[in-house]
Amino acid sequence: MARLVRPTWAIRCTQSGCRTLFEVAELEEGKQQEVVCPNCGEHYVYPIVENNNENQ
């Protein structure tokens, strides 16, 4: 089993029937990772990268 590296962030599942809060490892700047809710299996990509192209 994998072990989380500190520091960590928390993600709350957005599925209305789940709403589980689970920890994810903090990533280096500019990197993203896909995680799966341990309760319902919903997939998430974090952190969300904001698109700055709208202001150009």
Phi and psi in degrees as a GROMACS rama.xvg file:
@    title "Ramachandran Plot"
@    xaxis  label "Phi"
@    yaxis  label "Psi"
@TYPE xy
-75.718  152.267  ALA-2
-117.778  136.25  ARG-3
-73.4724  142.63  LEU-4
-98.8926  131.73  VAL-5
-80.4886  152.483  ARG-6
-75.8606  162.997  PRO-7
-123.825  163.433  THR-8
-115.745  168.054  TRP-9
-122.446  142.382  ALA-10
-122.811  135.132  ILE-11
-103.584  127.735  ARG-12
-61.7521  138.43  CYS-13
-95.1066  -0.385193  THR-14
-68.5095  129.636  GLN-15
-60.032  -31.0023  SER-16
-86.998  -4.97194  GLY-17
-111.91  -73.571  CYS-18
58.5751  26.9908  ARG-19
-70.6508  137.418  THR-20
-99.3937  123.84  LEU-21
-137.618  152.879  PHE-22
-86.4866  145.65  GLU-23
-134.341  151.164  VAL-24
-73.2475  142.172  ALA-25
-71.7568  134.148  GLU-26
-101.084  163.448  LEU-27
-65.7605  158.31  GLU-28
-54.7158  130.31  GLU-29
85.3836  -3.70511  GLY-30
-100.936  149.252  LYS-31
-125.688  158.652  GLN-32
-144.67  145.733  GLN-33
-93.7351  133.38  GLU-34
-126.897  161.433  VAL-35
-122.844  132.272  VAL-36
-60.5649  127.969  CYS-37
-69.7897  -16.3928  PRO-38
-91.9179  -48.0058  ASN-39
-115.293  -13.5036  CYS-40
89.5495  6.68659  GLY-41
-66.4785  138.979  GLU-42
-94.2054  140.225  HIS-43
-135.549  147.813  TYR-44
-112.365  126.969  VAL-45
-134.685  162.037  TYR-46
-69.9863  158.766  PRO-47
-73.5827  127.316  ILE-48
-96.7407  120.558  VAL-49
-75.4583  138.792  GLU-50
-88.3072  114.916  ASN-51
-89.2809  2.31202  ASN-52
-70.3786  -17.4868  ASN-53
-66.5983  -28.6076  GLU-54
-85.1321  -3.45525  ASN-55
